[in-house]
């Protein structure tokens, strides 16, 4: 199931890192960050708990990319 969320990231390079990081989270089939629109589209695996997956993704992104990244979920 694909869902789109608002998000905040400072630069396009960080957006790319964020996208690649989220793709590695369990429960995510694919992720696309659009820096220009500040949107994140996530394709969740069947049966994945969306909020749990996004919380984990945000936690990892804040450690690996930038500590002020936000995802509106």
Legacy VTK file of the C-alpha trace (Angstrom):
# vtk DataFile Version 3.0
C-alpha trace
ASCII
DATASET POLYDATA
POINTS 73 float
0.000 0.000 0.000
1.384 3.411 -0.996
0.871 6.455 1.178
2.195 10.013 0.900
3.236 12.178 3.841
4.466 15.704 4.325
8.042 15.918 5.510
10.830 18.368 6.145
14.412 18.027 4.996
16.982 20.844 4.568
18.536 19.965 1.215
18.165 17.721 -1.815
21.241 15.676 -0.877
19.759 14.956 2.562
16.480 14.042 0.857
18.325 11.475 -1.265
20.037 10.028 1.821
16.691 9.957 3.621
15.087 8.101 0.712
17.805 5.463 0.588
17.739 5.045 4.387
13.960 4.564 4.534
14.166 1.884 1.837
16.200 -0.252 4.265
13.579 -0.230 7.046
11.660 -3.483 7.593
8.123 -3.104 6.279
9.096 -0.772 3.417
9.025 -1.997 -0.178
10.016 1.373 -1.649
10.299 5.037 -0.702
10.481 8.229 -2.751
11.407 11.641 -1.356
10.470 14.696 -3.410
12.586 17.521 -2.021
10.820 20.210 -4.065
7.345 19.379 -2.708
8.591 18.129 0.696
6.650 14.892 0.223
7.540 11.324 1.124
5.784 8.433 -0.602
6.183 5.041 1.039
5.125 1.687 -0.391
4.524 -0.460 2.680
4.840 -4.247 2.747
1.612 -6.177 3.275
0.663 -6.231 6.946
3.198 -3.569 7.975
2.228 -1.271 10.852
2.588 2.106 9.119
3.133 4.209 12.245
5.665 1.775 13.681
7.562 1.675 10.384
7.568 5.478 10.073
8.715 5.964 13.670
11.620 3.594 13.032
12.414 5.307 9.714
12.424 8.732 11.374
14.658 7.493 14.200
17.195 6.042 11.770
17.110 9.096 9.470
17.746 11.440 12.373
20.843 9.418 13.295
22.217 8.817 9.787
21.147 11.927 7.859
20.179 14.976 9.958
18.662 15.365 13.410
16.008 17.901 12.328
14.264 15.744 9.710
10.498 15.519 10.161
7.784 13.227 8.783
4.131 14.210 9.278
2.269 11.048 10.207
LINES 1 74
73 0 1 2 3 4 5 6 7 8 9 10 11 12 13 14 15 16 17 18 19 20 21 22 23 24 25 26 27 28 29 30 31 32 33 34 35 36 37 38 39 40 41 42 43 44 45 46 47 48 49 50 51 52 53 54 55 56 57 58 59 60 61 62 63 64 65 66 67 68 69 70 71 72
